[in-house]
């Protein structure tokens, strides 16, 4: 049988899996002429696999730094120097 994880142990396991995926995604990044650094066409099968693995384990870490792709950036606040905003609305 497989191991039974507590929520803390599983979070640590998920963090380790995401970190491992990040390392392998770096090794399988695009180098030049639409080729992966491993020599195959980009994205290669390995890169697609590790993207799926990172997404899968990243779902369990939504409040951690690993979920940055899930969080949406906040809209910028216009300033007085912004020409698209009239001065009387400031």
Order of alpha helices (4+ residues) and beta strands (2+ residues): alpha-beta-beta-alpha
